[in-house]
Amino acid sequence: MRRFALIALPLLLAACQGESRTSASSETTVDGQSVSQVNATGPWCRPTPNGRDMTACYITLTSSTGDRLTSVISPRAARSELHAVSTDGGVMSMREMEYGLELPAGETVALAPGGDHIMLMSVTVPLAEGDRVPLALTFESGAQIALEAPVRAAAPGDETAHAAH
């Protein structure tokens, strides 16, 4: 997984220098045949709470043939993880998705408030509303997507704006 993150870094840096993109797609080909296309839309991150150096980011992903999101990196955080959220006995808990996030063929998978999400940890500079966070997504197929996520308190129509994730 680290190997993919190192490959994604130049892609991420190039994205930061170009125009802002909040939706993107990537196509993977093998022997001239398209094997996977991943679309990423609606990324956004929450501001970092006062005194904290971590926050959650969200995005909607769709893969044409099935794939797996294996890593996310950002120059704005020392670490990032994909977190699964579960509730047991009324207690919500998070755990790292050790093997990434499965993207079934043709299905839309949303990382959203109150559910699975990208966790940025050891944020280098506090994130404030209006900032933009570069993100580089790497998939099991080898596809990579670089985009920027706006920082805002909540997604449009988000009723869980007060929640930490």
Protein Blocks (a to p, Z undefined) as FASTA:
>chain_A
ZZmmmmmmmmmmmmmmmccdfbdcddddeehiafbdcddehiacddddehiacdcddddd
ddfkopadfbdcdfkbfbdcddddddeehiacddddfkopaddehiacdddehiacddde
hifbdcdehiacddddddfkopacdddddddfbdehiaklmpmZZ
